[in-house]
Amino acid sequence: STATVRVVLILVQPEGRTGSSVFVDDVTAIRQSAPPDLLEDRGRFETSDGGAMGWTAFNNAFIDSRLKRGGLGGLKTWGPFTEPYSGSGVQRRVELPRVVPGEQITAEVFAMTPPGDSVEQGGNFAVLKIECLDRDARVIAHKESRPLDPSRDPIEPGRWYRSSVSMELPEKTASARVILVFVQPLSEGGAIVFDDATLVRS
């Protein structure tokens, strides 16, 4: 609700000292907007046909209108039951033109395991991952977090957990890939739902 901003310049004199002065010139105030979401709101999974528009899905992942944090749906994932440490999820690649030294990229997502189909007692877990790719689409750096992992922290079915991961962009980065995945180390059941994923560059 801010309507105006006041810029104040103050000279503080040390105790017992008088006659101090300072000259001030060329004062500027810059307003910066929040960095845009590079996923273009596709991480909110606002589709009603089960498909994750703008994402590449693998194994068991679809939009469920009953399981959501807000909007039309959330991305429900569960194990493929094929081999140890297999997974299900989605990935999306975003072009990053003109990367400069020191730039950061941050991915964020909310994750929940539904009551009646939870992973709270097993070994299944969720992963949020960023990959930096060069012009030839080779991975040159990556970083990940675990939004839900019952082996590390207790989880409560039905509660949304927020997770983020940040990293500095390597100079040769041409694009970034965001990956949301349900990892199934063995063959245990349960599901994990993702929603409100974002990717920002700053």
C-alpha positions as a Markdown table, in Angstrom:
| # | Residue | x | y | z |
|---|---|---|---|---|
| 1 | Ser | 0.0 | 0.0 | 0.0 |
| 2 | Thr | 3.0 | 2.3 | -0.3 |
| 3 | Ala | 2.2 | 5.6 | -2.0 |
| 4 | Thr | 5.4 | 7.5 | -1.6 |
| 5 | Val | 9.0 | 7.0 | -0.5 |
| 6 | Arg | 11.0 | 9.6 | 1.5 |
| 7 | Val | 14.8 | 9.6 | 1.0 |
| 8 | Val | 16.6 | 11.2 | 4.1 |
| 9 | Leu | 20.3 | 12.1 | 4.2 |
| 10 | Ile | 21.7 | 12.8 | 7.7 |
| 11 | Leu | 25.1 | 13.9 | 8.8 |
| 12 | Val | 25.9 | 12.6 | 12.3 |
| 13 | Gln | 28.7 | 14.5 | 14.1 |
| 14 | Pro | 31.0 | 12.8 | 16.6 |
| 15 | Glu | 30.5 | 14.0 | 20.2 |
| 16 | Gly | 32.4 | 17.1 | 21.0 |
| 17 | Arg | 33.0 | 18.0 | 17.4 |
| 18 | Thr | 31.4 | 21.0 | 15.7 |
| 19 | Gly | 31.4 | 22.5 | 12.2 |
| 20 | Ser | 31.5 | 19.3 | 10.2 |
| 21 | Ser | 30.0 | 19.4 | 6.8 |
| 22 | Val | 29.5 | 17.2 | 3.8 |
| 23 | Phe | 28.5 | 17.9 | 0.2 |
| 24 | Val | 25.9 | 15.7 | -1.5 |
| 25 | Asp | 25.1 | 15.6 | -5.2 |
| 26 | Asp | 23.6 | 13.2 | -7.8 |
| 27 | Val | 21.2 | 11.4 | -5.4 |
| 28 | Thr | 19.1 | 8.7 | -7.1 |
| 29 | Ala | 16.4 | 6.4 | -6.0 |
| 30 | Ile | 15.7 | 3.3 | -8.1 |
| 31 | Arg | 12.6 | 1.2 | -7.9 |
| 32 | Gln | 13.0 | -2.5 | -8.8 |
| 33 | Ser | 10.2 | -4.9 | -9.5 |
| 34 | Ala | 10.4 | -8.5 | -8.2 |
| 35 | Pro | 12.1 | -10.8 | -10.8 |
| 36 | Pro | 9.6 | -12.4 | -13.1 |
| 37 | Asp | 8.7 | -16.1 | -12.8 |
| 38 | Leu | 10.5 | -17.8 | -15.7 |
| 39 | Leu | 8.0 | -20.7 | -15.6 |
| 40 | Glu | 5.4 | -18.2 | -16.6 |
| 41 | Asp | 2.9 | -19.4 | -14.0 |
| 42 | Arg | 3.1 | -22.9 | -15.5 |
| 43 | Gly | 4.2 | -24.1 | -12.1 |
| 44 | Arg | 0.7 | -23.5 | -10.7 |
| 45 | Phe | -0.5 | -26.4 | -12.9 |
| 46 | Glu | -3.7 | -24.5 | -14.0 |
| 47 | Thr | -5.1 | -27.2 | -16.3 |
| 48 | Ser | -8.2 | -29.3 | -15.8 |
| 49 | Asp | -7.4 | -32.1 | -18.3 |
| 50 | Gly | -4.7 | -33.9 | -16.3 |
| 51 | Gly | -1.9 | -32.6 | -18.4 |
| 52 | Ala | 1.0 | -30.5 | -17.1 |
| 53 | Met | 1.1 | -27.8 | -19.9 |
| 54 | Gly | 4.6 | -26.7 | -20.7 |
| 55 | Trp | 6.3 | -29.6 | -18.9 |
| 56 | Thr | 7.7 | -32.9 | -20.0 |
| 57 | Ala | 6.3 | -35.6 | -17.8 |
| 58 | Phe | 7.7 | -39.1 | -17.1 |
| 59 | Asn | 6.1 | -42.1 | -15.6 |
| 60 | Asn | 3.2 | -41.4 | -13.2 |
| 61 | Ala | 2.5 | -37.6 | -13.0 |
| 62 | Phe | -0.8 | -35.8 | -13.7 |
| 63 | Ile | -2.8 | -32.8 | -12.6 |
| 64 | Asp | -5.4 | -33.7 | -9.9 |
| 65 | Ser | -8.1 | -31.1 | -9.3 |
| 66 | Arg | -8.9 | -32.6 | -5.9 |
| 67 | Leu | -5.3 | -32.2 | -4.6 |
| 68 | Lys | -4.2 | -28.6 | -4.9 |
| 69 | Arg | -2.8 | -25.7 | -2.8 |
| 70 | Gly | -4.8 | -23.2 | -4.9 |
| 71 | Gly | -6.1 | -22.7 | -8.4 |
| 72 | Leu | -7.3 | -25.6 | -10.5 |
| 73 | Gly | -5.0 | -28.5 | -9.5 |
| 74 | Gly | -1.8 | -29.8 | -8.2 |
| 75 | Leu | 0.7 | -32.2 | -9.8 |
| 76 | Lys | 0.2 | -35.7 | -8.3 |
| 77 | Thr | 3.2 | -38.1 | -8.6 |
| 78 | Trp | 3.7 | -41.6 | -7.4 |
| 79 | Gly | 6.1 | -44.5 | -7.9 |
| 80 | Pro | 6.5 | -46.3 | -11.2 |
| 81 | Phe | 7.1 | -49.6 | -9.4 |
| 82 | Thr | 9.7 | -50.7 | -12.0 |
| 83 | Glu | 13.2 | -50.8 | -10.4 |
| 84 | Pro | 15.0 | -49.5 | -7.3 |
| 85 | Tyr | 15.4 | -45.7 | -7.2 |
| 86 | Ser | 13.1 | -45.1 | -10.1 |
| 87 | Gly | 11.0 | -41.9 | -10.2 |
| 88 | Ser | 8.0 | -40.0 | -11.6 |
| 89 | Gly | 7.7 | -36.3 | -12.3 |
| 90 | Val | 8.1 | -33.4 | -14.7 |
| 91 | Gln | 10.8 | -31.2 | -16.1 |
| 92 | Arg | 10.8 | -27.9 | -17.8 |
| 93 | Arg | 13.7 | -26.1 | -19.6 |
| 94 | Val | 14.0 | -22.3 | -19.8 |
| 95 | Glu | 16.4 | -20.3 | -22.0 |
| 96 | Leu | 18.7 | -17.9 | -20.1 |
| 97 | Pro | 20.2 | -15.3 | -22.5 |
| 98 | Arg | 23.2 | -13.1 | -21.5 |
| 99 | Val | 24.3 | -14.7 | -18.2 |
| 100 | Val | 26.7 | -12.5 | -16.3 |
| 101 | Pro | 29.0 | -13.4 | -13.4 |
| 102 | Gly | 27.3 | -13.4 | -10.0 |
| 103 | Glu | 23.8 | -14.1 | -11.2 |
| 104 | Gln | 21.7 | -16.4 | -9.1 |
| 105 | Ile | 18.8 | -18.6 | -10.0 |
| 106 | Thr | 16.2 | -19.9 | -7.5 |
| 107 | Ala | 13.6 | -22.5 | -7.8 |
| 108 | Glu | 10.8 | -22.9 | -5.3 |
| 109 | Val | 7.9 | -25.4 | -4.8 |
| 110 | Phe | 5.3 | -26.5 | -2.3 |
| 111 | Ala | 4.9 | -30.2 | -1.7 |
| 112 | Met | 2.3 | -32.3 | 0.2 |
| 113 | Thr | 1.6 | -36.0 | 0.8 |
| 114 | Pro | -2.1 | -36.7 | 0.9 |
| 115 | Pro | -3.8 | -38.4 | 3.8 |
| 116 | Gly | -4.7 | -42.0 | 3.1 |
| 117 | Asp | -1.9 | -42.2 | 0.4 |
| 118 | Ser | 1.0 | -40.7 | 2.3 |
| 119 | Val | 4.7 | -41.4 | 2.3 |
| 120 | Glu | 5.2 | -40.4 | 6.0 |
| 121 | Gln | 6.3 | -43.9 | 7.1 |
| 122 | Gly | 8.2 | -45.1 | 4.1 |
| 123 | Gly | 11.4 | -44.3 | 2.2 |
| 124 | Asn | 9.8 | -42.4 | -0.8 |
| 125 | Phe | 10.8 | -38.7 | -1.0 |
| 126 | Ala | 10.4 | -35.7 | -3.3 |
| 127 | Val | 13.2 | -33.8 | -5.1 |
| 128 | Leu | 13.3 | -30.2 | -6.4 |
| 129 | Lys | 16.3 | -29.8 | -8.8 |
| 130 | Ile | 17.9 | -27.1 | -10.9 |
| 131 | Glu | 20.2 | -28.0 | -13.7 |
| 132 | Cys | 22.3 | -25.5 | -15.7 |
| 133 | Leu | 22.9 | -26.4 | -19.3 |
| 134 | Asp | 25.4 | -25.0 | -21.9 |
| 135 | Arg | 24.6 | -24.3 | -25.5 |
| 136 | Asp | 24.9 | -28.0 | -26.4 |
| 137 | Ala | 22.3 | -28.8 | -23.7 |
| 138 | Arg | 25.0 | -30.5 | -21.5 |
| 139 | Val | 24.6 | -30.2 | -17.8 |
| 140 | Ile | 27.4 | -28.1 | -16.4 |
| 141 | Ala | 26.1 | -27.6 | -12.8 |
| 142 | His | 23.1 | -28.7 | -10.7 |
| 143 | Lys | 21.7 | -28.4 | -7.2 |
| 144 | Glu | 18.7 | -30.0 | -5.4 |
| 145 | Ser | 16.6 | -29.9 | -2.3 |
| 146 | Arg | 14.1 | -32.4 | -0.8 |
| 147 | Pro | 10.7 | -30.8 | -0.2 |
| 148 | Leu | 9.5 | -34.0 | 1.5 |
| 149 | Asp | 11.8 | -36.7 | 3.0 |
| 150 | Pro | 10.5 | -38.7 | 6.0 |
| 151 | Ser | 14.0 | -40.2 | 6.6 |
| 152 | Arg | 15.3 | -36.6 | 7.3 |
| 153 | Asp | 12.3 | -34.9 | 9.0 |
| 154 | Pro | 8.9 | -35.9 | 10.2 |
| 155 | Ile | 6.1 | -35.0 | 7.8 |
| 156 | Glu | 2.4 | -34.4 | 8.3 |
| 157 | Pro | 0.0 | -35.7 | 5.7 |
| 158 | Gly | -2.1 | -32.9 | 4.2 |
| 159 | Arg | 0.3 | -30.2 | 5.1 |
| 160 | Trp | 2.1 | -28.2 | 2.4 |
| 161 | Tyr | 5.8 | -27.8 | 2.8 |
| 162 | Arg | 7.7 | -25.0 | 1.1 |
| 163 | Ser | 11.2 | -25.8 | -0.4 |
| 164 | Ser | 13.7 | -23.8 | -2.4 |
| 165 | Val | 17.1 | -24.2 | -4.0 |
| 166 | Ser | 19.4 | -21.5 | -5.2 |
| 167 | Met | 22.7 | -21.5 | -7.1 |
| 168 | Glu | 25.0 | -19.2 | -8.9 |
| 169 | Leu | 24.8 | -19.5 | -12.7 |
| 170 | Pro | 28.0 | -20.7 | -14.4 |
| 171 | Glu | 29.3 | -18.3 | -17.0 |
| 172 | Lys | 28.6 | -20.7 | -19.9 |
| 173 | Thr | 24.9 | -21.3 | -18.9 |
| 174 | Ala | 22.5 | -21.0 | -21.8 |
| 175 | Ser | 19.4 | -22.5 | -20.2 |
| 176 | Ala | 18.1 | -24.0 | -16.9 |
| 177 | Arg | 16.0 | -27.1 | -16.3 |
| 178 | Val | 13.7 | -27.4 | -13.3 |
| 179 | Ile | 12.8 | -31.0 | -12.2 |
| 180 | Leu | 10.1 | -32.1 | -9.8 |
| 181 | Val | 10.3 | -35.8 | -9.0 |
| 182 | Phe | 8.9 | -38.5 | -6.7 |
| 183 | Val | 11.7 | -40.9 | -5.9 |
| 184 | Gln | 10.8 | -44.5 | -5.1 |
| 185 | Pro | 13.9 | -46.3 | -3.6 |
| 186 | Leu | 12.0 | -49.6 | -3.2 |
| 187 | Ser | 8.4 | -50.5 | -4.1 |
| 188 | Glu | 6.5 | -48.7 | -1.4 |
| 189 | Gly | 3.2 | -46.9 | -2.2 |
| 190 | Gly | 2.2 | -43.3 | -1.5 |
| 191 | Ala | 1.9 | -40.1 | -3.4 |
| 192 | Ile | 3.4 | -36.6 | -3.4 |
| 193 | Val | 1.7 | -33.5 | -4.8 |
| 194 | Phe | 3.6 | -30.5 | -6.1 |
| 195 | Asp | 2.1 | -27.0 | -6.6 |
| 196 | Asp | 3.1 | -23.3 | -7.0 |
| 197 | Ala | 6.5 | -24.0 | -8.5 |
| 198 | Thr | 8.5 | -20.9 | -9.5 |
| 199 | Leu | 11.9 | -20.1 | -11.1 |
| 200 | Val | 13.5 | -16.7 | -10.8 |
| 201 | Arg | 16.7 | -15.2 | -12.0 |
| 202 | Ser | 18.4 | -12.3 | -10.1 |
